[in-house]
Every structure is written in structure tokens, then in C-alpha cells.
Amino acid sequence: MDKKTTAIIVTVVAMLLCGCPGLASLCGGGMFAVISFMPNADIDIFGSSNPQDALTTGIGGVCVGIVFVVIAAVAIYLVWRRNKSDALPQ
């Protein structure tokens, strides 16, 4: 299999397994964190209506999302970078 084909496959897999869940976690975590500060919000985090639980869940979701997005970015960078041995001799 060609290096370019392998790079495309790794990019698609990294985005499906890490990139998309990471972005969803970032959005959901940010939403939970913002909702925890709204007065009279109907909060239900696993049966708890405490705003502190919503904030904790939101911050945790943002942290996990950042980790997943960084993993996807590093995997894609490592696959697509050019090595000095791959360069054409001049």
C-alpha cells in the first residue's frame, strides 16, 4: 500500500474516532458549563439538579474534548509530515 493511501486512511480513522467525539465533547462541555451559571435553569445531570455538578461535568467534558482533538491533530501531523529521507535528491 502506498504511503499516501495509508495517510488518507489514518486521517479518516483519526477524525472519526478522535476528532468528531472530541469536538462534540467540547461543545457539550461548554454548554454544560454555561448553563450552570444561568439562574432558574432546569438542570438534570444524572439525577442531580445542583449547578456545581453541571459545572464539573462541563469542565471535564471540555478537558476530554481538548485531549481528543490534540490526539487527532498529532496523529494526522505525524502521518502527513515529510521526512528528509522522503525528499527528492537535488
C-alpha positions in Angstrom: 0.0 0.0 0.0 1.2 3.5 -0.9 2.2 6.0 1.8 -0.3 8.5 0.6 -3.1 5.9 0.8 -2.1 4.9 4.3 -2.0 8.6 5.3 -5.5 9.1 4.0 -6.8 6.1 5.9 -5.2 7.2 9.1 -6.6 10.7 8.7 -10.1 9.4 8.2 -9.9 7.0 11.2 -8.4 9.6 13.5 -11.1 12.1 12.6 -13.9 9.5 13.1 -12.5 8.1 16.4 -10.9 11.1 18.0 -11.8 14.3 16.1 -15.6 14.1 15.9 -16.1 12.9 19.5 -13.6 15.5 20.7 -15.5 18.3 19.1 -18.8 17.0 20.4 -17.4 16.8 23.9 -16.0 20.4 23.6 -19.5 21.7 22.5 -21.4 19.7 25.1 -19.0 20.6 27.9 -19.0 24.2 27.1 -22.8 24.2 27.0 -23.0 22.5 30.4 -20.5 25.0 31.9 -22.5 28.0 30.6 -25.9 26.5 31.7 -24.5 26.0 35.2 -24.3 29.9 35.6 -27.9 30.6 34.4 -30.4 31.3 37.1 -33.6 29.2 37.1 -32.1 26.8 34.7 -33.7 23.3 34.7 -30.5 21.3 35.3 -30.6 17.5 35.4 -27.1 15.9 35.5 -27.6 12.2 36.2 -30.4 12.9 38.5 -28.8 15.9 40.3 -30.1 19.4 40.0 -27.0 21.0 41.5 -25.4 23.7 39.3 -22.0 22.7 40.7 -22.4 19.2 39.1 -23.2 20.8 35.8 -20.1 22.9 36.0 -17.9 20.0 36.9 -19.3 17.9 34.1 -18.8 20.8 31.7 -15.2 21.4 32.6 -14.5 17.7 32.5 -16.1 17.5 29.0 -14.0 20.4 27.8 -10.8 18.8 29.0 -11.6 15.4 27.5 -12.5 17.2 24.2 -9.2 19.0 24.1 -7.3 15.8 24.7 -9.2 14.0 21.9 -8.7 16.9 19.4 -5.0 17.0 20.2 -4.6 13.3 19.7 -6.3 13.5 16.3 -4.1 16.5 15.3 -0.9 14.8 16.3 -1.8 11.6 14.5 -2.6 13.5 11.3 0.6 15.6 11.6 2.8 12.6 12.1 1.3 10.8 9.1 1.4 13.7 6.7 4.8 15.2 7.6 7.6 14.7 5.1 10.8 13.0 6.3 14.1 14.2 5.0 14.6 10.7 3.5 11.4 11.1 1.5 12.6 14.3 -0.2 13.9 14.0 -3.7 17.7 14.4 -4.1 18.8 17.6 -5.8 
